[in-house]
């Protein structure tokens, strides 16, 4: 997440789900544990769709293109799988911390 924060022109305030008003956001605790959420203008995007929505809000055309590609028919399934893989091992990625590791259910 720190890498994105440094490289994107528009980056939202990130709040750990344990501190967020999940009810106010319309997200259950199970959904929050399962994936990242991007909530803007009353709309909710989860997982790879959250990443897509964030990228589509950027000023640079390359980021916006990538954001649209992530939810394009055919590519969306690949993006969802890639997101699941990154989410599962995020604590091992550069910039990850032990706090990123979620207990297995």
Beta strands, then each sheet from edge to edge (+ up, - down):
strand 1: 37-40
strand 2: 43-46
sheet 1: 1+ 2-
end
